[in-house]
Amino acid sequence: MVTHAPAAPILLYNGECAVCTRIAAWVRASAHGTPVIDLRPIGDDPAALARLNPHLDIWDAYEIVHLVMPDGSMKTGGAAVVEVLRTLPNTRWSRGLFALHVGAIRPAAWIVDAGYTTLAEIRPLLGCASCGSTNAVVRSVHGTLERLASTWRNDRRALAPYFHSASPRRPRADNNAHS
């Protein structure tokens, strides 16, 4: 139950996360100065969240995006992203896509939700320590990629068998040399 219904949807985002902050900046720019969405970083004020919705836990709000709707309802994750896209002036064209149904499935909304879920899972790998931790599979893939990158940086010859030509490059001629 929301104790104070907003005039415009309120997008709650993790203000300590570089990814969330960039997305919020994009939303702000896409609103073209119109008050279609109120952006609020979560901060460290559980009382402010409780005034919006007494059942909203600050840690839940850090982990997943929340959108408080004018009617008092709450949308989270991909559903919140879909609603933001439907609301912004330059993405209102997407309303028709999100309204399409194939049986009981809304494909465009499903794709956005899957994309949001993936982004939410990898945010910590993109430099956000406040967004929680990733699952074991993502950590494993990230670790493998880090090891490959380290090997590549430290000894490119170690990876030479995986490429078509293992021969070293010829040194460039010095164009500034005078005869």
N, C-alpha and C positions, 0 to 999 in steps of 0.2 A: 504494500500500500504506500503510495506516494503522499507525503504530507503537504507538498506544495507543487501543484501542476505548473510547469513552465509554459510560456507563450510560444516558444520555439523548442524543438528537440535539443536536449543537452547532451553533447558528446563528451563522455568522460574518458580521458586517456592518460596513460602513464607519462607524466611530464619529465621523468628521469630517463626515459628510453629514447635513444636517438632515432630509432625507427618510428616510434609513435609520434614523436615531436615533428619529424619530417612530414608524416602523413597529415597531422593536424595543420601544419603550415599549408599543405596543398589544399585541404578542405577550406581553410580561411581564404586563400587566394581564389579558389573556385567559387566561393560565395559572392565574389565581386562586390564586397562591401555591404551586402544585404544581410539582415539578421535572420537568415533562414535556419541556421544552426548555431547554437551557443556552445563554444568550445571551452572546456574546463579541465585543466590538468588536475589530477587527483591530489597531489601533494600529501601532506601528513595530517590531514584534518578529517578524522573519522566523523566528527560531529557534523561537518558540512555535508558529508555523504548521507548521514542519518536524517538530515533535514529533507533531502531529496527522496530517500527511501530508507526507512528504518531497518529493512531486512538486507540491505546491501553491505556486505563485508568489504572492508578496504582492501584486503588481500585478494579477494575475487576480482575487484575492480582493477588491481594492478595486473592480473594475469590475462584478463580478457576485456575487450572494449565493451562499454555499456552505453546505450543511448536511452535517455529518459524521454519518453514521448509526451506531447502536450496533454494527452488524455490520462497521463499517469502511468501508463504501461511501460515496460522495460524491454528493450531488445538487446541481445548480446551477440558477440562474435560476428559471423557472416551475415546474420539477419540485421545487425546494426549497420554493417557496411552497405548492404542492399538498400536500407532505408536512407542512408546518407546519400548514396548515388541517385536515388529517386528524388531526393529533395533539392540537391544543388542545381543551380540554374544551368550550368554547362553539361550536366549529365542527366537531365530530366528525360532525355530521349530514351534512356534505358528502361523507363517505366514499362513500356510495351514488352521488352525482353523478359523482365522479371514477372510479368503477368502471364506469360505463356506457360501452359501446363501440358505435359505429356503423361496422361493418366493422372496419377497422384503426385508426380514429380514436376517441379519447376526447374528445368535444366540450368537456366542462367543463374538462378539463386543458388542452386547446388554447386555450380562452378565457383561462384564467389565465396561460398562457405568453405569449400575445399581449399581454395587459395588462402583464405584467412587462416584456416586451421594450420596449413603448412607454414605460413609466415609466422604465426604465433609460436609454432614449435621451434623455428630456427632463430627467432629474435635474439636469444642469448648468444648465439654464435655470431651475430652481427654486431655485438658489442654492448648489449643491454644486460647488465648484471641484475637489474631489479625486476626483470620479467619472469623470474623463476628459472627452472632448469629444463634442459631438453631430455627427451627419452634416450634410452640406451642405444637404439639404432642410429639416431641422428648423431649422437656423440661418437659412435664408432666410425661412421662415414666421415665425419669432420676430422677425427684423429688420423684416419687413413689419408685423407687429402692433405692434411698438415705435414705428415711424414713424406708424402710424395713431393710436396712443394719444397720441403727442407732438402730432400735428396737432390732435387732439380737445382736449387740454389747452390748447394755445396759441391756437387760433382755432376755436371751435366753429362759427362762421359758414361756415368753409371746407367743412364737411361738410353744411351745410344743404340743398343740392340733393339729397342722398341720402335725406332724410326727407320725410314728407308735407307738412309745413308749414314754410316757411322764415321765417315772420313772427316777429319778436321777441316775447318775452313782455311782458305789461303789468307795470309795477312794482306790487308789493304795496302796499296801503294800510297806513299805519303805525297799528297798533292802539293804540299808546300815546299818540297825539296827542290833545290836549285842545282843544276848541273854545272 
